[in-house]
Amino acid sequence: MPSLSTEPLPASEAACVFCQRVRTVDTFRDLVVFESDAFLASHQLGEDGTKALGLLHVQTKRHVPSLGQLNAGEADGLGTLLASLSQVLESRTGAPWTYCFGFNEGPRHVHLVLGSRYASLPEPYWRLKFAEWPEAPRGDRVQIAALCRSLREDLARRGSPPAGPA
């Protein structure tokens, strides 16, 4: 978890948009699907206040520059978290499966995109262009927050994922 002291953050953490998300999570608490000491998963929201339903950011709370630098507990926890989130996304959005990807080209912080891959997605939008599909089921903040609430409830009912490593 990021330091809460008044000590300045290391330059890499201070400039990291994903570390900033951890520090400001209360400003988008309604979009959080899962949070533990190790991870934060939240629904994306576009600049216009809408987004395709079922498009999550999954990130480490600790500033970890690459997947290869995860500790064993984080690596195990990330796999379990992704599986659990995929299950509830598929259940709630009706998507037959999810896409998951991360490039780490911009901010060097472990963060993945997990998104509902709808059955009716046309081939030109397959794979990395799926989030650009203009006909995707979309929602505004109220609708997205309601989806997030139902995803949280489903995770809690399943008793998964575990809180993960500290």
C-alpha positions in Angstrom: 0.0 0.0 0.0 1.4 3.5 -0.7 2.9 5.3 2.1 0.6 7.7 4.0 3.5 9.6 5.5 4.4 13.2 4.5 7.7 11.9 3.1 7.9 12.7 -0.6 7.2 9.7 -2.9 10.0 8.4 -5.1 9.9 10.1 -8.5 8.6 7.0 -10.3 5.6 6.7 -7.8 4.9 10.4 -7.7 4.5 10.6 -11.5 2.6 7.3 -11.8 -1.0 7.7 -12.8 -1.8 4.3 -11.3 -0.3 5.2 -7.9 -2.3 8.4 -8.1 -5.5 6.3 -8.6 -4.7 4.4 -5.4 -4.2 7.7 -3.5 -7.5 9.1 -4.8 -9.7 6.0 -4.8 -12.3 7.8 -2.7 -13.1 10.0 -5.7 -14.4 7.0 -7.7 -15.4 4.6 -4.8 -18.7 3.9 -6.6 -16.7 2.4 -9.5 -14.6 0.1 -7.4 -15.4 -3.6 -7.9 -12.6 -5.0 -5.7 -10.0 -3.7 -3.3 -7.5 -5.4 -1.0 -4.2 -4.4 0.4 -2.6 -5.6 -2.8 -5.0 -4.8 -5.7 -7.6 -2.4 -6.9 -10.1 -3.3 -9.6 -12.4 -0.6 -10.9 -14.6 0.1 -13.9 -13.4 2.6 -16.4 -15.3 5.8 -17.2 -14.7 7.9 -20.3 -14.2 11.6 -20.4 -17.8 11.9 -21.6 -19.0 10.2 -18.5 -19.9 6.9 -20.2 -18.2 3.7 -21.1 -18.9 0.2 -22.5 -20.3 -1.9 -19.7 -17.8 -4.4 -18.2 -14.5 -2.7 -18.8 -12.3 -2.8 -15.8 -8.8 -1.7 -14.7 -7.1 -4.2 -12.5 -3.9 -2.9 -10.9 -1.5 -3.5 -8.1 -1.6 -1.0 -5.3 2.1 -1.3 -4.7 4.2 0.4 -7.4 5.4 -2.6 -9.4 7.0 -1.8 -12.7 6.5 -5.2 -14.4 4.8 -8.5 -14.0 8.2 -10.1 -13.5 8.6 -8.0 -10.3 5.4 -9.3 -8.6 6.2 -11.3 -5.5 4.8 -14.8 -5.3 1.7 -13.8 -3.3 0.9 -11.0 -5.7 1.3 -13.3 -8.7 -1.0 -15.9 -7.2 -3.5 -13.3 -6.0 -3.6 -11.6 -9.5 -4.5 -14.8 -11.2 -7.2 -15.6 -8.7 -8.5 -12.1 -8.9 -8.7 -12.1 -12.7 -10.5 -15.4 -12.7 -13.0 -14.2 -10.2 -13.6 -10.9 -11.9 -14.0 -12.7 -15.3 -16.7 -15.0 -13.8 -18.8 -12.2 -12.3 -18.4 -10.0 -15.5 -19.6 -12.9 -17.7 -22.5 -13.6 -15.3 -23.6 -10.0 -15.0 -23.0 -8.7 -18.6 -24.0 -11.9 -20.4 -20.6 -11.9 -22.2 -19.5 -15.4 -23.1 -15.9 -14.6 -22.2 -13.6 -11.7 -21.2 -10.5 -10.2 -22.9 -7.5 -9.4 -20.7 -4.5 -7.4 -21.8 -1.8 -5.1 -20.5 1.2 -3.5 -22.2 2.9 -1.4 -19.6 4.3 0.9 -22.2 3.1 4.2 -20.6 3.1 4.2 -16.9 5.5 1.4 -15.7 3.0 0.0 -13.1 1.3 -3.4 -13.4 -2.2 -2.7 -14.7 -4.4 -4.9 -16.9 -7.6 -4.2 -18.8 -10.3 -6.9 -18.3 -13.3 -6.5 -20.4 -16.6 -8.2 -21.4 -16.3 -9.7 -24.9 -19.9 -9.6 -26.1 -21.1 -12.4 -28.4 -22.3 -9.9 -31.0 -19.0 -8.1 -31.4 -18.3 -7.7 -35.1 -15.0 -9.1 -36.4 -13.5 -5.7 -37.2 -13.6 -5.0 -33.4 -12.1 -8.4 -32.2 -9.2 -8.4 -29.8 -7.6 -5.0 -29.0 -10.3 -2.9 -30.8 -13.2 -4.4 -28.7 -13.5 -1.3 -26.5 -14.0 0.9 -29.7 -17.1 -1.0 -30.8 -19.7 1.8 -31.1 -22.7 -0.6 -30.5 -21.3 -2.0 -27.3 -23.7 -1.9 -24.3 -22.9 1.4 -22.7 -23.7 3.1 -19.4 -23.3 6.4 -17.7 -21.9 6.7 -14.2 -25.1 5.8 -12.5 -25.5 2.6 -14.6 -21.9 1.7 -14.3 -22.0 2.2 -10.5 -25.0 -0.1 -10.4 -23.1 -2.8 -12.3 -20.1 -2.3 -10.0 -22.3 -2.8 -7.0 -23.7 -6.0 -8.4 -20.2 -7.3 -9.3 -19.1 -6.6 -5.7 -22.2 -8.4 -4.4 -21.5 -11.4 -6.6 -17.9 -11.6 -5.5 -18.9 -11.4 -1.8 -21.5 -14.2 -2.4 -18.9 -16.4 -4.0 -16.5 -15.7 -1.1 -13.9 -14.8 -3.7 -11.4 -13.6 -4.4 -9.6 -13.8 -1.1 -8.2 -10.5 0.2 -4.8 -11.5 -1.2 -1.3 -10.8 0.2 -0.7 -7.8 2.3 
